[in-house]
Amino acid sequence: LSLSLFLVAAFRDMRLDRLLAAVLRGYKTKAVSALIQAGEVSVDGKIVTVPSWQVVLGLETVLHQGKVLPVPFNRLVLMNKPPDTNSERPRPDGPQFRSVYDVVPNHLAHSTLGAFGRLDKDTTGLLLLGTDGGLQSLLMSPGSTVEKVYRATLHRDEKFALAADAEARFEQGLELLDGSVCAPARLRVLETDEASGRASAVEVTLTEGFNHQVKKMLGACNAYVVQLHRVQVGPLTDEGLAVGECREATQQELQALAKVLPQDRSAGARRGQPSGRGSGRGRGRGNRARCQKRKLATEEGQGGDCESLSPKTSTEVTGPRTTKVAMTTRQAAET
C-alpha cells in the first residue's frame, strides 16, 4: 500500500479516481469510476461524483463507505527565489546551470518536489515547490482565478514613461501589442521619481500567467521593466523569507490556500478558458493569438506556466522595442 501511494504521488494531477485506484486493492479503473459516480465517495463531507475531481492532498479527508482513505506524501515549500537561478532542472546531458533545486535545503528536498510554474532566471520572489501536480494546475494554469502579485521596477528614462491611462487599461482588460487581450488586472503605482514625477515602481495583480505577461502588459503601456519580483500567490507571501531562503508551508497557510481554489475541480474545468477571455469585441482574435503564444517559450528560459509544444519563432515585447526570440519545446517560465 505504501508503494502504491508513493507511485500515485508522482502523477501530475491527484485525481480522485487515481487516489482510489492506488488505495483500494482489487478495484480496476472502471470499477473505481463507477464507485465515484454512484456517490459512494465523499471529500470533506461532500459527495463527489466526478472521477477527475482534484483532491488537495493533506487538506481534505476522503471517505469511501464511511472509511477514511490514506493519502500520499505531500509537501509544499515556499522559496524566496534568488536572482540568476533557473526554475527547471538541468539535464544530465545538457548545459549545466544553477537551479532553484540547488537552493532547496536537504531537509525539504524530495524526489517528487517540483516548481509550481516558473519565474524568469533574473526574476526574484515567491516560488512554490510541491509534490502535488494537481494543486499546481489549480494555482498556476492559465485558467486559474488565484491572484498573483508582482512588484516591478521601471526604467526611469523619459521615453519609457508609463502611460497615463495604464491603470484604466489594466482594469478593462489590456490589449497587448500582438493583439491578444488580457483578463482584467490591477495596476498600482508604488513609487515615483522625485525629479520627473514618473512612476518608477508599480504593483501588478493578475490571475493569469502566460509568457512574460507582466513585462508585456507594462510594455504595452510604454514602460520597460528593469527588475521583477513576485510578492504573493493567493494568500501565500514572501514575507519573512530572506533571499534564497525556503520553508515548508504551515497548516494555516494550506487551509487559507484551499479557500481560494476553484469550486469546480474537474479536469475539464481546469482546462477551460480563463475568466475575462473570449467575451467582448475583439476578444476572439486575442484568444487565438494567445493560444499560439502559450505554445511557445523563450530560449532564455522565460515563458509561461504552460509547456511549449512546438519549436517556433515569436516576437517578444518587453518594452517599447520588439525582438525576435527563438522558441524551444522544453523551456518555459512564468511571467
C-alpha positions as CSV (number, residue, x, y, z in Angstrom):
1,L,0.0,0.0,0.0
2,S,2.8,2.4,0.9
3,L,4.5,1.8,-2.5
4,S,1.2,2.4,-4.3
5,L,0.7,5.7,-2.5
6,F,4.3,6.8,-3.4
7,L,3.8,6.0,-7.0
8,V,0.4,7.8,-7.3
9,A,2.1,10.9,-5.8
10,A,4.1,11.2,-9.0
11,F,1.0,11.8,-11.1
12,R,0.6,15.3,-12.5
13,D,-2.9,15.5,-11.1
14,M,-4.1,13.9,-7.9
15,R,-7.5,12.9,-9.3
16,L,-10.0,11.2,-7.1
17,D,-10.1,8.1,-9.3
18,R,-6.3,7.7,-9.2
19,L,-6.2,8.1,-5.5
20,L,-8.8,5.4,-5.0
21,A,-7.2,3.1,-7.5
22,A,-4.0,3.2,-5.5
23,V,-5.7,2.7,-2.2
24,L,-8.5,0.2,-2.9
25,R,-7.0,-3.2,-3.7
26,G,-8.8,-5.4,-6.2
27,Y,-10.5,-2.5,-8.0
28,K,-9.8,-1.7,-11.6
29,T,-10.1,1.8,-13.1
30,K,-13.6,1.3,-14.4
31,A,-14.8,-0.1,-11.1
32,V,-13.3,2.9,-9.2
33,S,-15.0,5.3,-11.5
34,A,-18.3,3.5,-11.0
35,L,-17.9,3.8,-7.2
36,I,-17.4,7.5,-7.5
37,Q,-20.2,8.1,-10.0
38,A,-22.6,6.0,-7.7
39,G,-22.0,8.6,-4.9
40,E,-20.0,6.2,-2.6
41,V,-17.1,8.6,-2.1
42,S,-17.1,12.0,-0.3
43,V,-14.4,14.7,0.0
44,D,-14.6,16.7,3.2
45,G,-18.2,15.6,3.8
46,K,-19.5,16.4,0.3
47,I,-20.4,13.6,-2.1
48,V,-18.3,13.9,-5.3
49,T,-19.4,12.0,-8.4
50,V,-16.7,13.2,-10.8
51,P,-13.8,10.8,-11.2
52,S,-11.4,13.5,-12.4
53,W,-12.1,15.7,-9.3
54,Q,-8.9,17.2,-7.9
55,V,-8.1,16.3,-4.3
56,V,-5.9,18.7,-2.4
57,L,-3.6,16.4,-0.5
58,G,-3.1,16.9,3.2
59,L,-6.1,19.2,3.5
60,E,-9.1,17.2,2.6
61,T,-10.5,14.0,4.0
62,V,-11.6,11.4,1.5
63,L,-14.1,8.7,2.7
64,H,-15.3,5.6,0.9
65,Q,-18.2,3.8,2.5
66,G,-17.5,5.7,5.7
67,K,-13.8,4.8,5.9
68,V,-11.1,7.4,5.8
69,L,-8.6,6.8,3.0
70,P,-4.9,7.4,3.4
71,V,-3.3,10.0,1.2
72,P,0.2,10.0,-0.4
73,F,3.1,12.0,0.9
74,N,2.6,15.7,0.3
75,R,4.8,18.8,0.8
76,L,4.5,22.5,-0.2
77,V,7.6,24.6,0.0
78,L,7.8,28.4,-0.2
79,M,11.0,29.9,-1.6
80,N,12.2,33.5,-2.0
81,K,13.9,32.8,-5.3
82,P,17.3,34.4,-5.7
83,P,18.4,36.0,-9.0
84,D,20.4,34.1,-11.5
85,T,18.7,30.8,-10.9
86,N,16.6,28.8,-13.4
87,S,13.3,27.3,-12.4
88,E,13.9,24.0,-14.2
89,R,16.2,21.1,-13.5
90,P,19.4,20.8,-15.7
91,R,19.5,17.7,-17.9
92,P,22.5,15.4,-17.2
93,D,23.4,15.6,-20.9
94,G,22.6,19.3,-21.4
95,P,24.1,22.6,-20.3
96,Q,24.6,22.9,-16.6
97,F,23.3,25.9,-14.6
98,R,22.3,26.9,-11.2
99,S,18.7,25.8,-10.5
100,V,16.2,26.5,-7.8
101,Y,16.5,22.9,-6.8
102,D,20.1,23.7,-5.7
103,V,18.6,26.2,-3.3
104,V,16.2,23.8,-1.6
105,P,17.8,22.5,1.6
106,N,18.2,18.8,2.1
107,H,15.6,18.5,4.8
108,L,12.9,19.9,2.4
109,A,14.1,18.1,-0.8
110,H,12.1,15.2,-2.2
111,S,12.2,13.2,-5.4
112,T,8.7,14.4,-6.5
113,L,9.2,18.0,-5.5
114,G,8.6,20.3,-8.5
115,A,8.3,24.0,-9.1
116,F,4.7,25.4,-9.4
117,G,5.1,27.4,-12.6
118,R,8.3,29.1,-13.4
119,L,10.0,32.5,-12.9
120,D,12.5,34.0,-15.2
121,K,16.1,33.5,-14.4
122,D,16.6,37.0,-13.1
123,T,13.1,37.4,-11.6
124,T,13.1,37.1,-7.8
125,G,10.4,36.4,-5.2
126,L,7.9,33.8,-4.1
127,L,8.2,30.5,-5.9
128,L,6.2,27.5,-4.8
129,L,7.5,24.0,-5.0
130,G,5.4,21.0,-4.2
131,T,4.7,17.3,-4.7
132,D,1.1,17.7,-5.8
133,G,0.9,18.5,-9.5
134,G,-2.8,18.9,-9.4
135,L,-2.5,21.7,-6.9
136,Q,0.0,23.3,-9.3
137,S,-2.6,23.1,-12.0
138,L,-5.3,24.7,-9.9
139,L,-3.0,27.6,-8.8
140,M,-0.9,28.3,-11.9
141,S,-2.8,27.2,-15.0
142,P,-3.9,30.0,-17.4
143,G,-7.5,29.3,-16.4
144,S,-6.8,29.8,-12.7
145,T,-8.5,32.6,-10.8
146,V,-6.0,32.7,-8.0
147,E,-4.3,36.1,-7.8
148,K,-0.6,36.6,-8.2
149,V,1.0,39.9,-7.1
150,Y,4.2,41.3,-8.6
151,R,6.4,44.3,-7.9
152,A,8.1,45.8,-11.0
153,T,10.9,48.3,-11.1
154,L,10.6,50.5,-14.2
155,H,13.2,52.2,-16.3
156,R,13.5,55.9,-15.4
157,D,14.2,57.2,-18.9
158,E,11.6,59.6,-20.2
159,K,11.0,57.6,-23.4
160,F,9.8,54.7,-21.2
161,A,7.4,56.7,-19.1
162,L,4.3,54.7,-18.0
163,A,1.2,55.7,-20.0
164,A,-1.2,58.0,-18.0
165,D,-4.2,55.7,-18.7
166,A,-2.3,52.5,-17.8
167,E,-4.4,51.7,-14.6
168,A,-7.7,52.0,-16.5
169,R,-6.4,49.8,-19.3
170,F,-5.3,47.1,-16.9
171,E,-8.8,47.2,-15.3
172,Q,-10.6,47.0,-18.6
173,G,-8.5,44.1,-20.0
174,L,-5.4,45.3,-21.7
175,E,-4.8,44.6,-25.3
176,L,-1.1,43.7,-26.0
177,L,1.0,44.8,-29.0
178,D,0.4,41.4,-30.6
179,G,-3.3,41.8,-30.5
180,S,-4.0,39.4,-27.6
181,V,-6.2,40.6,-24.8
182,C,-5.5,40.0,-21.1
183,A,-8.1,39.4,-18.4
184,P,-8.8,42.4,-16.2
185,A,-6.0,43.1,-13.8
186,R,-4.9,45.8,-11.3
187,L,-2.0,48.2,-11.5
188,R,-0.9,50.4,-8.6
189,V,1.9,52.9,-8.6
190,L,4.2,52.4,-5.6
191,E,7.0,54.9,-6.2
192,T,7.6,57.9,-8.4
193,D,10.8,59.6,-9.5
194,E,11.2,62.8,-7.4
195,A,12.6,64.9,-10.2
196,S,10.2,63.9,-13.0
197,G,7.2,62.6,-11.2
198,R,7.1,59.5,-13.4
199,A,6.3,56.0,-12.0
200,S,9.4,54.1,-11.0
201,A,7.9,51.1,-9.3
202,V,4.5,49.5,-9.7
203,E,2.4,46.6,-8.3
204,V,0.6,44.3,-10.7
205,T,-2.1,41.9,-9.6
206,L,-3.4,39.3,-12.1
207,T,-4.9,35.9,-12.2
208,E,-3.3,34.7,-15.5
209,G,0.3,33.7,-16.0
210,F,1.3,33.4,-19.7
211,N,4.7,34.2,-21.3
212,H,6.2,37.4,-19.9
213,Q,2.7,38.7,-19.0
214,V,3.7,41.4,-16.6
215,K,6.5,42.6,-18.9
216,K,4.3,42.6,-21.9
217,M,1.4,44.4,-20.2
218,L,3.7,47.1,-18.9
219,G,5.4,47.2,-22.3
220,A,2.0,47.8,-24.0
221,C,1.8,50.9,-21.7
222,N,5.2,52.1,-22.9
223,A,7.1,51.1,-19.7
224,Y,10.2,49.0,-19.6
225,V,10.7,46.5,-16.7
226,V,14.2,46.6,-15.1
227,Q,13.5,44.1,-12.3
228,L,10.6,41.9,-11.4
229,H,9.7,40.4,-8.0
230,R,6.8,38.2,-7.2
231,V,5.3,39.1,-3.8
232,Q,2.3,36.8,-3.4
233,V,0.4,33.8,-4.7
234,G,-3.1,33.7,-3.3
235,P,-2.8,34.0,0.5
236,L,0.9,33.0,0.4
237,T,3.5,35.7,0.6
238,D,7.3,36.0,0.7
239,E,7.1,37.9,4.0
240,G,9.8,36.9,6.4
241,L,11.7,34.9,3.8
242,A,15.3,36.1,3.1
243,V,16.6,35.9,-0.4
244,G,17.3,32.2,-1.1
245,E,15.5,31.0,2.0
246,C,13.0,28.2,1.9
247,R,10.4,26.9,4.4
248,E,7.5,24.4,4.4
249,A,4.0,25.9,4.3
250,T,2.2,25.9,7.6
251,Q,-1.1,24.1,8.1
252,Q,-2.8,27.5,8.5
253,E,-1.4,28.6,5.1
254,L,-2.6,25.4,3.5
255,Q,-6.1,25.9,4.9
256,A,-6.1,29.5,3.6
257,L,-4.9,28.3,0.2
258,A,-7.7,25.8,0.0
259,K,-10.3,28.6,0.4
260,V,-9.2,30.4,-2.8
261,L,-9.1,27.3,-5.1
262,P,-11.8,26.9,-7.8
263,Q,-15.0,25.3,-6.7
264,D,-15.2,23.2,-9.7
265,R,-12.1,20.9,-9.7
266,S,-12.9,18.6,-12.6
267,A,-10.3,18.1,-15.3
268,G,-12.5,19.8,-17.8
269,A,-12.9,22.9,-15.7
270,R,-9.1,23.1,-15.1
271,R,-8.5,23.1,-18.9
272,G,-11.3,25.7,-19.5
273,Q,-11.0,29.2,-20.7
274,P,-9.7,31.7,-18.1
275,S,-12.2,34.3,-16.9
276,G,-12.1,37.5,-19.0
277,R,-11.3,35.9,-22.3
278,G,-13.5,35.2,-25.2
279,S,-16.0,37.8,-24.4
280,G,-16.4,41.3,-25.8
281,R,-15.4,42.8,-29.1
282,G,-12.0,41.8,-30.4
283,R,-11.6,39.0,-27.8
284,G,-11.7,36.2,-30.3
285,R,-8.6,37.4,-32.2
286,G,-6.8,37.9,-29.0
287,N,-7.6,34.4,-27.8
288,R,-6.3,32.8,-30.9
289,A,-3.1,34.8,-30.7
290,R,-2.7,33.9,-27.0
291,C,-3.2,30.2,-27.7
292,Q,-0.3,30.3,-30.1
293,K,1.8,32.3,-27.6
294,R,1.2,29.8,-24.9
295,K,2.6,27.1,-27.0
296,L,6.0,28.9,-27.1
297,A,8.8,29.5,-24.6
298,T,11.9,31.6,-24.9
299,E,15.4,30.3,-25.5
300,E,16.4,32.1,-22.3
301,G,14.0,30.1,-20.2
302,Q,11.5,32.8,-19.9
303,G,7.9,31.8,-20.7
304,G,4.5,30.9,-19.2
305,D,3.1,28.3,-16.9
306,C,2.1,26.2,-20.0
307,E,4.7,23.9,-21.5
308,S,5.7,24.9,-25.1
309,L,4.5,22.5,-27.8
310,S,6.5,23.4,-30.9
311,P,9.8,25.0,-31.8
312,K,8.8,28.2,-33.5
313,T,9.8,31.8,-33.6
314,S,7.7,34.6,-32.0
315,T,8.0,38.3,-31.5
316,E,8.6,39.1,-27.8
317,V,7.7,42.5,-26.5
318,T,9.3,43.5,-23.2
319,G,9.1,47.3,-23.7
320,P,8.7,49.8,-26.5
321,R,11.1,47.6,-28.5
322,T,10.4,44.3,-30.2
323,T,12.9,41.5,-30.7
324,K,12.8,38.1,-32.4
325,V,13.3,35.3,-29.9
326,A,13.9,31.6,-30.8
327,M,11.5,29.3,-29.1
328,T,12.1,25.7,-27.9
329,T,9.9,22.9,-26.9
330,R,11.3,22.4,-23.4
331,Q,11.8,25.8,-21.8
332,A,9.0,27.8,-20.2
333,A,8.9,30.3,-17.3
334,E,6.3,32.3,-15.6
335,T,5.5,35.9,-16.4
